[in-house]
Amino acid sequence: MDQQFYDVKKRAKVSVPVSQVKKTKYERPTKDGGTQVRYALKAEVDGSRLTKFVSKDVWDGIDAPVV
């Protein structure tokens, strides 16, 4: 199953095989003392680094290494 990423340099959508996708989490503190977590998928195609923010359900459903 491929993942769709948007390549800003090419201004087009790019299909990337799941075998080339890596998962990552971005965490930051909020003003009220909590923590905001954003889930993302990363890939590199033709020298371009691509990032796609996804929901936790999609992030959990993909079998890829966590960076």
Kinemage of the C-alpha trace (Angstrom):
@kinemage 1
@onewidth
@group {chain A} dominant
@subgroup {mainchain}
@vectorlist {calphas} color= white
{ca met a 1} P 0.000 0.000 0.000
{ca asp a 2} L 1.408 3.374 -1.005
{ca gln a 3} L 1.179 6.627 0.923
{ca gln a 4} L 0.415 9.908 -0.822
{ca phe a 5} L 2.693 12.856 -0.040
{ca tyr a 6} L 2.625 16.361 -1.504
{ca asp a 7} L 5.961 17.440 -2.975
{ca val a 8} L 6.181 21.226 -2.620
{ca lys a 9} L 9.050 21.588 -5.094
{ca lys a 10} L 7.242 19.645 -7.830
{ca arg a 11} L 3.791 20.962 -6.824
{ca ala a 12} L 2.364 17.492 -7.222
{ca lys a 13} L 1.310 14.469 -5.209
{ca val a 14} L 3.818 11.629 -4.995
{ca ser a 15} L 3.153 7.985 -4.137
{ca val a 16} L 5.690 6.449 -1.782
{ca pro a 17} L 5.788 2.742 -0.869
{ca val a 18} L 5.258 2.054 2.830
{ca ser a 19} L 8.653 0.330 2.927
{ca gln a 20} L 10.301 3.765 2.448
{ca val a 21} L 8.133 5.568 5.023
{ca lys a 22} L 9.242 6.341 8.592
{ca lys a 23} L 7.075 7.449 11.505
{ca thr a 24} L 7.806 10.268 13.924
{ca lys a 25} L 6.105 12.180 16.737
{ca tyr a 26} L 6.445 15.883 17.449
{ca glu a 27} L 5.787 16.795 21.085
{ca arg a 28} L 5.691 20.274 22.571
{ca pro a 29} L 4.528 21.752 25.849
{ca thr a 30} L 1.397 23.880 25.877
{ca lys a 31} L 0.740 27.006 27.915
{ca asp a 32} L -1.483 25.163 30.392
{ca gly a 33} L 1.253 22.626 31.185
{ca gly a 34} L 0.013 19.822 28.951
{ca thr a 35} L 1.729 18.273 25.983
{ca gln a 36} L 0.618 18.479 22.361
{ca val a 37} L 1.509 15.481 20.219
{ca arg a 38} L 1.440 15.543 16.401
{ca tyr a 39} L 1.930 12.362 14.409
{ca ala a 40} L 3.756 12.450 11.082
{ca leu a 41} L 5.064 10.243 8.306
{ca lys a 42} L 8.382 11.050 6.643
{ca ala a 43} L 9.916 9.926 3.366
{ca glu a 44} L 12.688 10.965 1.005
{ca val a 45} L 12.104 10.888 -2.753
{ca asp a 46} L 14.568 12.186 -5.358
{ca gly a 47} L 16.460 14.144 -2.688
{ca ser a 48} L 13.301 15.856 -1.388
{ca arg a 49} L 12.316 15.273 2.211
{ca leu a 50} L 8.572 14.855 2.509
{ca thr a 51} L 6.460 15.118 5.661
{ca lys a 52} L 2.789 14.322 6.070
{ca phe a 53} L 0.834 14.881 9.285
{ca val a 54} L -1.674 12.127 10.031
{ca ser a 55} L -4.096 11.088 12.767
{ca lys a 56} L -3.045 8.758 15.560
{ca asp a 57} L -5.178 5.955 14.084
{ca val a 58} L -3.387 6.136 10.723
{ca trp a 59} L -0.012 6.436 12.488
{ca asp a 60} L -0.709 3.325 14.575
{ca gly a 61} L -1.945 1.381 11.553
{ca ile a 62} L 1.237 1.769 9.520
{ca asp a 63} L 4.013 -0.751 10.060
{ca ala a 64} L 7.080 1.465 9.714
{ca pro a 65} L 10.104 2.253 11.895
{ca val a 66} L 9.850 5.137 14.356
{ca val a 67} L 12.511 7.805 13.985
